[in-house]
Amino acid sequence: MKSLRECFPLVYSIAEKIAHHEGRAFLVGGAVRDYLLGLPVKDIDIEVHDIFPEQLETILREYGPVSTVGKSFGVLRLHGVDADWSLPRTDSAGRKPVVCIDPCMSVADAARRRDLTMNAMAIDMMTNKLIDPFDGQADMQNKILRTPDEQLFVQDPLRFFRVMQFVGRFEMFPDEALNRVCGAIDIAHISRERIEEEFRKLLLYSQMPSLGIRWLQSIGRLRDVLPELADTVGVSQNPVWHPEGDVFEHSMQALDAAAIIAKSYESECKRLVLLYAALCHDLGKVTTTREVNGVIKSIGHEVASKKLALLMMRRITHNSDVVSAVASLVLNHMAPLQFVTNKAKLPAYKRLANKLSPLISMSFLADLCRADKQGRNGAGQYPLSGDNADVIAFIASAQKAGVLEHPEQAVLTGADLLGIITPGPQMGRLLERAYEIQINQGILDKQVLLSRIGVK
C-alpha cells in the first residue's frame, strides 16, 4: 500500500510549508481510521495547530484559489485538492453552534469533540507519528465503538445515525455506554437530507447492512427510525417457505443478499433501489397475514407493501425516481415466481416488461426475487447462496421474449398517425391498442397494425 505522502504529495508539501511557519499539520478523522484499516483514503481532513486562520489562508493561496465558505468554522478548502484544512475549535450545543477557534488547543482536546474513538486519532504529517489519546486503534482491533466524551456526543444527534452506518460498514459494535447514550438521544429534528446520507453509506458501503438495522432494534430505536419495519418484528410466516422466522428476520437476510447481488451494478442509484426494495418488499405482511385452515398466508401483501414502502421511503429521501422504482419493485416482487408457477406465455412477459419500464427492467426484478429467495436461512442470520430454479426460469423466458433488459419497442408510433389522427387522447388510445395487438399476437408489420386499429 502506498504511503500517505505518496498518495497526497501536494498536501504534504503544504504541510511542510506550514511547519516552516511554526505550525503543525495533522491528518485527522476518517482518513486516519481508513489508513489504519488498510482501506482507500480519499477525501482527507487536515487539522492545523499553532497558526492563525489568516496565516493558514495566506499559505494555501500560494497554491491556488481558496474557498472560505467554512471560514467561520475554521475550515478552508484549496480548489482542486480533496482536503479540508481546519483549525481546532470548540462548538456550543444546538443547530447553530457558537464556534470558538483555538489554534493553541492540544491535539487530545481537539480530538475529544469527535464522535468516536476510532475517528479521534491523528497522524503528525511531519513525523508520521500516530497520536491516539482515546485508544481508538485498540477499539478498532477489538471491534468496539466508543465515544471520547458522552456529553459532547449528544450535542450532534446526527451521530446516532453515524453509529448505525458504522456498525454496518465496519462490523464494529457500541459498548454499553454508547448504546445507553444512543438509546436516549433526541433524533426528532434531524433533516431528511442528513439521514438519507447516512442510510446511503450504510447500504452502499456495508457487506451486511442488516447489522446497522439490527442494532437499531437491539437498543429499542427501530420504531423511531423505521416504524413500518419495526411492525414486522414478530409477524409470523409459513415455516414451509420461511424457515428463518418472522418477517423482520426475513427482511434482514434479504437485505444482505441484495447487498451481495448489487455489487455487480455500476450505478449507485440502482444499487440503492435494490437494497431499499429488499428492505421494504414484505412490509405489507403486517396487515395481510392471516392463518387460514392452520396455514399462515399473506394474500395481497405486495399491494399493502407498496403503500407502506412509499410512506417509509418518502421519510428517507426526496428522490422521487428512487421512491417510484422501489415502489414498483415491491409491488411486482411476486411476479417472477407467479409467472413460472402459472406457466405464463411470452406475451405476459412482454406486458410486464412494458409495465415496469422505464424505471425497472425484468432482470432487475429477478434480482429482487433472488434476494427474496436467498433471505430464508433457517440455520442462521446469513443469507443463502446459490440461485433459485424459478428465478432462472423467469430470466430464461424473459430472454426468449426479448425483454430481459428493455421492453419490446412499439412498431407503431405517433409519427405514423400524424396527418391521419390529431395528436391527443384518441391518438394515445390507438397507439396503446396497437401495442397490445403487437405484443399479444406478435404482429410486427406496420400496415397490418394500422389496419387492425382501424386506420388506413
Secondary structure per residue as TSV (DSSP state, phi and psi in degrees):
chain	resnum	aa	ss	phi	psi
A	1	M	-	360.0	136.3
A	2	K	-	-64.7	149.8
A	3	S	-	-72.7	161.5
A	4	L	H	-62.0	-36.3
A	5	R	H	-63.5	-38.1
A	6	E	H	-68.4	-35.3
A	7	C	H	-74.8	-33.7
A	8	F	-	-132.2	65.4
A	9	P	H	-62.1	-40.1
A	10	L	H	-66.5	-40.9
A	11	V	H	-61.4	-40.4
A	12	Y	H	-70.6	-32.0
A	13	S	H	-63.5	-41.1
A	14	I	H	-67.3	-38.4
A	15	A	H	-61.0	-37.3
A	16	E	H	-66.3	-38.3
A	17	K	H	-63.9	-40.5
A	18	I	H	-62.4	-42.9
A	19	A	H	-62.5	-35.0
A	20	H	H	-62.6	-28.0
A	21	H	T	-96.2	20.4
A	22	E	T	67.8	21.2
A	23	G	-	-95.8	169.1
A	24	R	E	-127.9	128.1
A	25	A	E	-107.8	132.3
A	26	F	E	-126.7	134.1
A	27	L	E	-76.6	129.0
A	28	V	E	-133.8	170.0
A	29	G	T	73.3	-144.3
A	30	G	H	-62.9	-26.5
A	31	A	H	-64.6	-40.4
A	32	V	H	-65.9	-46.2
A	33	R	H	-55.7	-51.1
A	34	D	H	-65.7	-37.7
A	35	Y	H	-62.4	-43.8
A	36	L	H	-69.9	-27.3
A	37	L	H	-83.8	-4.5
A	38	G	T	77.6	20.9
A	39	L	-	-95.2	158.4
A	40	P	-	-60.0	136.4
A	41	V	-	-104.3	119.9
A	42	K	-	-110.4	-102.2
A	43	D	S	-65.2	137.0
A	44	I	E	-125.5	155.9
A	45	D	E	-115.3	127.8
A	46	I	E	-114.1	123.5
A	47	E	E	-105.0	125.4
A	48	V	E	-109.9	123.8
A	49	H	E	-109.2	158.7
A	50	D	S	63.7	31.3
A	51	I	S	-149.5	149.0
A	52	F	-	-90.9	156.7
A	53	P	H	-53.5	-41.0
A	54	E	H	-65.4	-37.7
A	55	Q	H	-65.9	-43.0
A	56	L	H	-62.0	-43.8
A	57	E	H	-63.8	-39.5
A	58	T	H	-62.0	-43.2
A	59	I	H	-62.8	-46.7
A	60	L	H	-63.2	-35.5
A	61	R	H	-67.5	-16.1
A	62	E	T	-68.4	-17.0
A	63	Y	T	-109.2	-2.2
A	64	G	S	144.7	-177.2
A	65	P	-	-62.0	145.3
A	66	V	E	-122.8	132.1
A	67	S	E	-85.9	131.1
A	68	T	-	-114.4	22.2
A	69	V	T	-58.1	-40.1
A	70	G	T	-96.4	21.8
A	71	K	G	-61.1	-36.2
A	72	S	G	-65.8	-19.6
A	73	F	G	-99.3	8.3
A	74	G	T	75.0	24.7
A	75	V	E	-119.0	130.2
A	76	L	E	-128.3	155.7
A	77	R	E	-137.3	126.1
A	78	L	E	-84.8	122.4
A	79	H	T	-59.2	135.7
A	80	G	T	86.1	-1.1
A	81	V	S	-123.0	123.6
A	82	D	-	-79.2	71.5
A	83	A	E	-154.2	138.1
A	84	D	E	-102.1	133.7
A	85	W	E	-109.8	120.1
A	86	S	E	-131.2	162.5
A	87	L	-	-111.6	150.1
A	88	P	-	-60.8	146.2
A	89	R	E	-152.8	166.0
A	90	T	E	-118.9	144.2
A	91	D	E	-121.8	140.1
A	92	S	-	-79.7	166.7
A	93	A	S	-73.9	162.3
A	94	G	S	109.8	170.2
A	95	R	S	-72.6	-23.9
A	96	K	S	-122.1	74.8
A	97	P	-	-68.0	147.9
A	98	V	-	-84.7	124.8
A	99	V	E	-103.4	132.4
A	100	C	E	-122.3	111.2
A	101	I	E	-81.9	131.7
A	102	D	-	-133.6	90.1
A	103	P	T	-59.7	-23.5
A	104	C	T	-94.9	7.1
A	105	M	-	-62.9	145.3
A	106	S	-	-71.1	156.1
A	107	V	H	-61.5	-38.2
A	108	A	H	-64.9	-43.1
A	109	D	H	-67.1	-36.3
A	110	A	H	-66.8	-37.8
A	111	A	H	-70.6	-25.6
A	112	R	H	-60.5	-28.7
A	113	R	T	-80.4	-4.3
A	114	R	S	-77.1	161.2
A	115	D	S	-68.3	-46.2
A	116	L	S	-132.6	155.8
A	117	T	G	-62.1	-32.2
A	118	M	G	-72.5	-14.6
A	119	N	G	-103.6	5.6
A	120	A	S	-107.3	25.1
A	121	M	-	-102.9	160.2
A	122	A	E	-142.2	152.0
A	123	I	E	-121.2	122.2
A	124	D	E	-67.4	119.1
A	125	M	T	-73.0	-15.3
A	126	M	T	-91.7	-32.6
A	127	T	T	-108.0	-12.5
A	128	N	-	64.0	18.7
A	129	K	-	-79.7	134.5
A	130	L	E	-83.9	129.6
A	131	I	E	-111.4	116.7
A	132	D	-	-134.2	73.0
A	133	P	T	-68.8	-17.8
A	134	F	T	-119.7	20.1
A	135	D	-	60.4	40.1
A	136	G	H	-65.4	-35.2
A	137	Q	H	-65.3	-41.5
A	138	A	H	-64.6	-38.5
A	139	D	H	-63.3	-39.2
A	140	M	H	-63.9	-42.2
A	141	Q	H	-64.3	-33.4
A	142	N	T	-93.5	4.7
A	143	K	T	60.4	41.1
A	144	I	E	-117.1	135.8
A	145	L	E	-102.5	121.9
A	146	R	-	-132.4	157.5
A	147	T	-	-107.3	140.9
A	148	P	S	-65.6	-29.2
A	149	D	-	-153.3	112.6
A	150	E	H	-62.9	-39.1
A	151	Q	H	-67.3	-38.3
A	152	L	H	-73.4	-32.5
A	153	F	H	-57.6	-46.0
A	154	V	T	-73.9	-8.5
A	155	Q	T	-69.3	-20.0
A	156	D	-	-125.0	94.8
A	157	P	T	-60.6	-21.0
A	158	L	H	-59.5	-23.4
A	159	R	H	-60.1	-27.0
A	160	F	H	-55.6	-47.0
A	161	F	H	-74.6	-27.8
A	162	R	H	-65.3	-40.1
A	163	V	H	-60.3	-43.6
A	164	M	H	-55.1	-48.6
A	165	Q	H	-75.2	-28.1
A	166	F	H	-68.6	-35.8
A	167	V	H	-57.5	-46.0
A	168	G	H	-71.3	-45.1
A	169	R	H	-68.3	-43.6
A	170	F	H	-108.0	-2.9
A	171	E	-	51.8	43.4
A	172	M	-	-112.9	153.2
A	173	F	E	-130.0	138.9
A	174	P	E	-62.1	148.0
A	175	D	-	-77.1	175.8
A	176	E	H	-59.9	-38.7
A	177	A	H	-64.0	-44.5
A	178	L	H	-69.2	-36.7
A	179	N	H	-61.1	-40.3
A	180	R	H	-64.2	-44.1
A	181	V	H	-63.4	-46.5
A	182	C	H	-68.9	-26.2
A	183	G	H	-71.1	-19.0
A	184	A	H	-115.2	-14.0
A	185	I	-	-64.7	142.0
A	186	D	-	-81.1	116.9
A	187	I	-	-115.2	16.2
A	188	A	T	-71.9	-20.8
A	189	H	T	-114.0	19.2
A	190	I	-	-81.6	136.0
A	191	S	-	-68.3	153.8
A	192	R	H	-60.8	-38.2
A	193	E	H	-61.7	-40.7
A	194	R	H	-72.4	-37.7
A	195	I	H	-66.1	-41.7
A	196	E	H	-57.9	-40.9
A	197	E	H	-63.9	-38.5
A	198	E	H	-70.6	-36.3
A	199	F	H	-66.0	-37.8
A	200	R	H	-59.1	-45.4
A	201	K	H	-65.9	-41.6
A	202	L	H	-59.1	-47.8
A	203	L	H	-73.8	-39.0
A	204	L	H	-85.4	-27.8
A	205	Y	H	-107.2	2.5
A	206	S	-	-103.2	140.8
A	207	Q	S	-71.4	-38.1
A	208	M	-	-130.7	81.5
A	209	P	T	-60.7	-20.6
A	210	S	H	-58.9	-26.0
A	211	L	H	-60.1	-39.5
A	212	G	H	-65.7	-39.3
A	213	I	H	-71.1	-41.4
A	214	R	H	-62.0	-35.2
A	215	W	H	-63.6	-42.7
A	216	L	H	-55.1	-44.0
A	217	Q	H	-65.4	-39.4
A	218	S	H	-66.7	-28.7
A	219	I	T	-101.1	7.9
A	220	G	T	78.0	24.8
A	221	R	-	-114.7	3.8
A	222	L	H	-61.1	-40.3
A	223	R	H	-65.8	-30.3
A	224	D	H	-71.4	-25.9
A	225	V	H	-102.1	-49.7
A	226	L	-	-132.5	75.3
A	227	P	H	-60.7	-35.1
A	228	E	H	-63.5	-38.4
A	229	L	H	-72.7	-37.0
A	230	A	H	-59.2	-32.9
A	231	D	T	-66.6	-18.1
A	232	T	T	-79.9	-13.4
A	233	V	T	-64.8	124.1
A	234	G	T	87.2	-2.7
A	235	V	-	-79.4	116.6
A	236	S	-	-72.8	156.5
A	237	Q	-	-132.0	160.2
A	238	N	-	-64.5	116.2
A	239	P	T	-64.5	-17.8
A	240	V	T	-63.8	-40.4
A	241	W	T	-99.5	-22.2
A	242	H	-	-132.8	75.1
A	243	P	T	-71.0	-9.6
A	244	E	T	-73.8	-20.4
A	245	G	-	124.3	-139.6
A	246	D	S	-77.7	177.7
A	247	V	H	-65.5	-35.1
A	248	F	H	-62.4	-46.5
A	249	E	H	-62.3	-41.6
A	250	H	H	-61.2	-42.7
A	251	S	H	-63.8	-37.6
A	252	M	H	-66.5	-44.2
A	253	Q	H	-67.5	-39.8
A	254	A	H	-64.3	-37.6
A	255	L	H	-61.6	-45.2
A	256	D	H	-67.8	-35.3
A	257	A	H	-64.4	-41.6
A	258	A	H	-63.1	-35.7
A	259	A	H	-62.4	-37.0
A	260	I	H	-70.1	-45.6
A	261	I	H	-62.1	-41.3
A	262	A	G	-71.7	-11.0
A	263	K	G	-58.6	-27.8
A	264	S	G	-80.9	-8.5
A	265	Y	-	-79.2	137.6
A	266	E	S	-82.1	-29.1
A	267	S	-	-86.4	123.6
A	268	E	H	-62.8	-39.7
A	269	C	H	-62.3	-42.4
A	270	K	H	-64.3	-38.7
A	271	R	H	-62.2	-44.5
A	272	L	H	-62.2	-42.1
A	273	V	H	-60.6	-45.9
A	274	L	H	-62.4	-43.0
A	275	L	H	-67.2	-43.4
A	276	Y	H	-63.9	-39.5
A	277	A	H	-63.8	-40.7
A	278	A	H	-62.4	-38.3
A	279	L	H	-67.4	-32.3
A	280	C	H	-100.9	-10.6
A	281	H	T	-64.1	-23.6
A	282	D	T	-117.7	20.4
A	283	L	T	-58.2	-33.0
A	284	G	T	-69.7	-12.2
A	285	K	H	-64.6	-20.3
A	286	V	H	-59.4	-39.7
A	287	T	H	-101.2	-10.7
A	288	T	H	-111.9	-7.8
A	289	T	-	-74.6	126.4
A	290	R	E	-139.0	157.9
A	291	E	E	-102.4	116.3
A	292	V	E	-115.8	113.6
A	293	N	T	52.4	42.5
A	294	G	T	81.0	3.6
A	295	V	E	-116.6	130.1
A	296	I	E	-78.1	124.2
A	297	K	E	-132.1	154.8
A	298	S	-	-133.7	62.6
A	299	I	T	-66.2	128.7
A	300	G	T	76.8	16.5
A	301	H	H	-66.8	-23.2
A	302	E	H	-67.0	-34.1
A	303	V	H	-69.3	-45.0
A	304	A	H	-65.4	-35.2
A	305	S	H	-64.2	-38.8
A	306	K	H	-60.7	-44.6
A	307	K	H	-61.7	-43.7
A	308	L	H	-72.0	-34.1
A	309	A	H	-62.5	-40.7
A	310	L	H	-61.2	-43.2
A	311	L	H	-61.1	-47.5
A	312	M	H	-68.3	-44.6
A	313	M	H	-67.3	-35.1
A	314	R	H	-69.9	-18.7
A	315	R	H	-82.8	-17.3
A	316	I	H	-97.4	-37.5
A	317	T	-	-141.0	150.3
A	318	H	-	-88.3	-10.1
A	319	N	-	-72.7	101.6
A	320	S	H	-66.7	-31.9
A	321	D	H	-66.0	-41.4
A	322	V	H	-63.3	-45.9
A	323	V	H	-60.5	-45.7
A	324	S	H	-65.2	-41.4
A	325	A	H	-65.4	-42.5
A	326	V	H	-62.1	-44.7
A	327	A	H	-61.5	-40.8
A	328	S	H	-65.1	-43.5
A	329	L	H	-61.8	-45.3
A	330	V	H	-61.8	-45.7
A	331	L	H	-60.9	-34.1
A	332	N	T	-106.5	12.7
A	333	H	T	-67.8	-18.1
A	334	M	T	-87.7	-13.6
A	335	A	H	-57.7	-44.9
A	336	P	H	-56.7	-45.8
A	337	L	H	-68.7	-38.7
A	338	Q	H	-65.2	-41.5
A	339	F	H	-60.3	-45.3
A	340	V	H	-69.2	-43.8
A	341	T	H	-61.7	-41.4
A	342	N	T	-88.8	4.0
A	343	K	T	53.4	50.4
A	344	A	-	-59.8	144.5
A	345	K	-	-81.0	165.8
A	346	L	H	-59.9	-36.6
A	347	P	H	-58.0	-32.7
A	348	A	H	-64.8	-37.9
A	349	Y	H	-65.1	-39.0
A	350	K	H	-66.5	-39.2
A	351	R	H	-65.5	-42.2
A	352	L	H	-65.0	-41.6
A	353	A	H	-60.4	-40.8
A	354	N	H	-67.9	-37.4
A	355	K	H	-64.5	-39.4
A	356	L	H	-75.9	-29.5
A	357	S	T	-65.3	147.2
A	358	P	T	-97.8	-5.2
A	359	L	T	-77.2	-30.6
A	360	I	-	-128.9	143.2
A	361	S	-	-109.3	166.8
A	362	M	H	-65.5	-36.4
A	363	S	H	-67.1	-35.2
A	364	F	H	-64.9	-44.5
A	365	L	H	-61.7	-39.5
A	366	A	H	-62.9	-34.8
A	367	D	H	-65.5	-39.8
A	368	L	H	-64.7	-41.8
A	369	C	H	-61.5	-39.1
A	370	R	H	-62.5	-45.2
A	371	A	H	-62.9	-40.0
A	372	D	H	-58.3	-46.4
A	373	K	H	-70.6	-32.1
A	374	Q	H	-79.2	-16.4
A	375	G	S	-85.6	45.8
A	376	R	-	-138.1	45.1
A	377	N	-	-89.0	108.4
A	378	G	T	-79.7	-6.8
A	379	A	T	-103.8	3.8
A	380	G	S	172.1	-174.9
A	381	Q	S	-93.0	-9.7
A	382	Y	S	-79.3	140.3
A	383	P	-	-66.4	157.9
A	384	L	-	-70.5	158.2
A	385	S	-	-108.1	172.8
A	386	G	S	86.6	165.0
A	387	D	-	-99.2	169.8
A	388	N	-	-110.4	138.4
A	389	A	H	-61.1	-38.1
A	390	D	H	-68.6	-37.9
A	391	V	H	-64.6	-42.7
A	392	I	H	-61.1	-41.8
A	393	A	H	-66.2	-39.1
A	394	F	H	-62.5	-44.9
A	395	I	H	-62.8	-41.5
A	396	A	H	-62.3	-43.0
A	397	S	H	-68.8	-38.5
A	398	A	H	-64.2	-38.4
A	399	Q	H	-64.5	-43.2
A	400	K	H	-61.7	-35.7
A	401	A	H	-78.4	-9.9
A	402	G	T	77.2	24.3
A	403	V	-	-129.5	24.3
A	404	L	S	-63.4	-41.9
A	405	E	S	-106.5	-26.6
A	406	H	S	-143.7	150.3
A	407	P	-	-69.6	162.0
A	408	E	-	-66.1	133.2
A	409	Q	-	-72.7	138.3
A	410	A	-	-70.1	132.1
A	411	V	S	-72.0	-42.0
A	412	L	S	-96.7	129.9
A	413	T	-	-124.9	174.0
A	414	G	H	-59.9	-32.2
A	415	A	H	-62.1	-29.4
A	416	D	H	-74.2	-16.6
A	417	L	H	-105.4	-6.8
A	418	L	T	-63.0	137.4
A	419	G	T	88.1	-13.1
A	420	I	T	-110.4	-45.2
A	421	I	S	-125.1	136.3
A	422	T	-	-71.0	131.9
A	423	P	T	-53.8	136.1
A	424	G	T	156.1	-165.5
A	425	P	H	-56.9	-39.0
A	426	Q	H	-63.9	-42.2
A	427	M	H	-61.9	-41.3
A	428	G	H	-60.6	-42.9
A	429	R	H	-65.1	-39.9
A	430	L	H	-64.9	-41.1
A	431	L	H	-66.2	-38.2
A	432	E	H	-63.2	-42.1
A	433	R	H	-64.0	-42.4
A	434	A	H	-62.7	-39.3
A	435	Y	H	-68.0	-39.4
A	436	E	H	-59.9	-45.0
A	437	I	H	-64.0	-42.7
A	438	Q	H	-58.1	-46.5
A	439	I	H	-73.5	-47.6
A	440	N	H	-70.7	-34.0
A	441	Q	H	-111.6	-2.8
A	442	G	-	69.2	25.8
A	443	I	-	-86.8	121.7
A	444	L	-	-117.1	5.9
A	445	D	-	-88.8	121.8
A	446	K	H	-61.4	-41.9
A	447	Q	H	-67.6	-37.8
A	448	V	H	-64.9	-41.4
A	449	L	H	-64.4	-40.8
A	450	L	H	-60.2	-41.3
A	451	S	H	-65.5	-40.4
A	452	R	H	-65.6	-29.8
A	453	I	T	-96.7	9.5
A	454	G	T	82.3	22.9
A	455	V	-	-117.6	129.3
A	456	K	-	-129.3	360.0
